[in-house]
Amino acid sequence: GFTMVTGNPDPGHDALDFMNSNMILFFGTNMVDTIVPSARFLARAKEKGAKLVVLDPRLSSTAAMADQWIPINPGTDTALVLAMMNVIIKNDLHDKTWLANYSCAPLLVSDVDGSYIRTESGAYCAWDTSANAAVEAAPSQGEDDGTSGPESTWAFTGHFEVDGVPCHPTMDDLVAEVAKWTPERAAEITGVDAATIESLALDYAKAQPAAIQTCTGS
């Protein structure tokens, strides 16, 4: 499931890469105490100007060194992330090139049963707006230089028909779900102010590049 969504079987990246980030967002990660070998790269990233934001119910050692500590109710990270996605999509700040290359966002699914539309060979399909037809979705998995390519014409929203089957891009389902998660709704669950959630989402989307480190409360 992780590979299907992110295109990478390894859920994360080397801490050395923190130094290439303008913003680093930690969810329940106390790296200073529990992942000491990596903490030095975090410190160096901050020295280079990266902003460190830590979401953690407690003021851990890592949260204490952060530029912003956001106390959050335990177990409510998902609600906050959904609200962040709501804000990012609403402001059209989501990276469509990345989504086309490394996620299932443009893949077509049936309106009838939600199954993926596939070719006879079993390949996934996306809707090519330039050809006005369904095409085999075989995005580039190489380095993303942000330039246009075949994926830049794939539709992320709309209603289409492939071999008599009405369908839509997977992204439409995601947008419909996150639309339910306003910052105000998430605030009631997470204990984090709605304005803080909104500003965090905008800061993260605009930082480019930014890094996320998730953990299990270590």
N, C-alpha and C positions, 0 to 999 in steps of 0.2 A: 504493500500500500504506500509506504513512504517513497519507494522508487517511482511508482506510478505518478505520484503528485509532484515530486521534486526532481526526478531524473537522476538522483544520486543515492546509491545504497548506503552511503555513509552520512548519518544525520549530523553534519557539522563540518567544520573546517579547522585546520591547524591553528593553534593560538598565535603562531607567528604571523598569521594573516591579519591579526588585529591591527597591526601597525599600518595596514593599507586602508583602514576604515576612518571615516569622519565621525561615526557614531557607533557605540557599542551598547547593545541592549541585553541585559542579563535577566533571566527569569529564574528566581530561586537558586542562583548559583553563588556559592561562597568560595570563589576560586582562591582568594588570599589564604584561607585556612586549609582547604581540602585539595587543591590542585596547584600546589606551590610551584612546581617547575614551570607552569604556564603563566603564573601571576606576573613574572618579570616582563613578559611581552605586553600584558595589560598595562603595566606601569609605563612602559616605553611608549605605548600608543597614546596614553594620556599626555605624556611629555611632548609628543608630536602634535597635540591639539585635539585628539579624539575626545568626544563627549561620552562619558560613561553614565548610563542610567540603569539602576538596579531596582527591579520589582521583587520585593520580599516582605513577608509579614513582619520580619524582625530586622533590627538594625545590626546586620552581620558585619564582620570586618570588611568585607568587600563593599557592602552598602555604605559603610562609613567613609570609604575613600572615593565614593562616586560623586559625580557632579550633581546628580539628582537621585535621591532615594524615594521610591514611591511605595509606601506601605500598602499592601493589598490583602484582602481577606484570604485565608488559606483555601486552596483548591478552586479558585475562581479565575485563574489565568486565562482560560479559554474564552470566558465572557468578555474579558478586556481585549483579547486579540480579535475577536469577531467585531467588536465595536471599532477597533483600529482599522480593520479591513473596510468596514462601512464608510468611515471617513475618507480613507485613501481612494476607494472606488468612486465615492460621491464627488470627490475633487479631481477625478480623472488623473490620478497620480500613479496608478499601477503600471508596471513596466510590461507593455504588451509584447515587446520583442522577446523578453525573457520568458513570459508565459507561453508564447508560441513555441519556443525552442525546448523548454524544460518542464512543461506541465501539461495536464490534460485539458486545459481551459478551452482550446478551440475544437476539441474532438466532438463529433456529432453523436447525439444520443436520441433514441426514439421517443417521440411524444407519448407513445402508447404504453411502453413498459420500462422505459429508462435504460434499455440496453444500448451498448455502443453500436453504431452503424459501421459495418465492416465490408471490405471488398471480398471477392471470391477467394482470395488468397489468405484472408483473415486479417488484413491490415486495417488499422483505424482510418477514419475519414475526417476531413475538415472541409469547410465550404470556402472555395476560392472565389472571392468577389470579382476578380478580374475576368475569370472564365465563366462566372455565374454557374458553377457546377461543383459537385463534390469531387475531391481529389484525395489520393492516398496521402495520409499524414506521415511524412518521413522527415521531420525537422532535423536540422543540423545539430549535432551534439559536440561540435568543435568550439573554439573560442568565439564568444559573442562580442563582435566589435560594434554592435549597435546599428550597423548598416542595414538597408533594406534587402530583402531576398524573397524567395517564394513565400515564406511565412508571413511577410508583411501584408499580404493580401487575404489572409485567412480571416473569416468572420468570427467575432467573439459574441455576437448577439444576432438574433433573427429567427425566423421560421422558414424552413426549407422542406423539400421533399426529395427523397432519394429512393429510386425504384419503387415508388408508390408509398413509401413510409414517411410520414410527417416527422420532422426532427428539428433539433436546435442544438447550438453549441453548449457544452458542459458549463461554460462560464455563466450562462443565463441562470442556471440552478444555483450557483454560488452567489450571484448577485441577489437573487430572490431571498436566499437564506440570510445573508448578512444585512439586508435591508431591515430585518426584524430587530437587529441589534444596534440600536442607537446608543450613543454615549450615555444618555440619560438612563436607559434601561440597564446598561452595564454598571453604571455608578451605583445603582441600588443593590447590585449583587456583589460587586467587588469592594465597595467602600472607597473607591477612588473617584474623586470629583470628575464630573463630565467634561469640564473645561480642560482638566489635566489630561484626560484620555484623548481628547481631540488634538491638543497641542502636541502630545507625544506622537500621535499618528502622523501628523503633518511634518514634524521634525524628522522622524524616521524616514518617511517617503522622500523627503527632499535632501537628506544627507548624502546619499549616493557617492561612494559606497558606504553601506552600513553593515554591521554584523549583529547576529543574534546568537546568544549562547543559552541553551535551555538545559535544565538539569532537574533532579528530583529532590530539590530542597537540601542539597548538600551544603 
